[in-house]
Amino acid sequence: MKTTLRLLRIFSAFVLAGLAMSAAAADSYSFTVTPSTTTYAASGGYVTVTVNLSYARSIAALDLSIATPPGWKYVAATGPNVPQTPPEAGDLGQRGLAFVYTAMPGSPASFSVTISYPPGLSGPQSLSLIAANFTDEATSRITPVNQADIVLTPHR
């Protein structure tokens, strides 16, 4: 019985240490995607989102994705830290606009993404599945970080 309790205590210590390391790793990486506006025009137009990245550990790889409603298209990325592999102009984002860094920028990093939307939309429109995958340089461990959907409403 004493051996079982001792093993249980050792196992519990490993589990707690693992949870603490996971929480620390997740806290080491963050990103936000912020829209230039929270409304859209019925006549069609553009929305720009700014991506801000931050990480306390050295990373070996970093990719981001943003899914858009049907008919929305990627236009361009601009700013000081544009990923080396952005989507191609005109890409539809329904399955996710993917951005991949092949050379890691220093932290913090940021860039802006311009997306066009078609005329005739109605109701809320969501940029969804907003996610970043940070790959730790020392451990090759991938830490996914997600953000809540960005909902745009018709301009009144």
Buried (B, 14 or more C-beta within 10 A) or exposed (E): EEEEEEEEEEEEEEEEEEEEEEEEBEEBBBBBBEBEEEEBBEEEBBBBBBBBBEBEBEBBBBBBBBBBBEBBBBBBBEEEBBBEEBBEEEBBBBEBBBBBBEEBBEBEBBBBBBBBBEEEBEEEBBBBBBBBBBBBEEEEBEBEBEBEEBEBEEEE
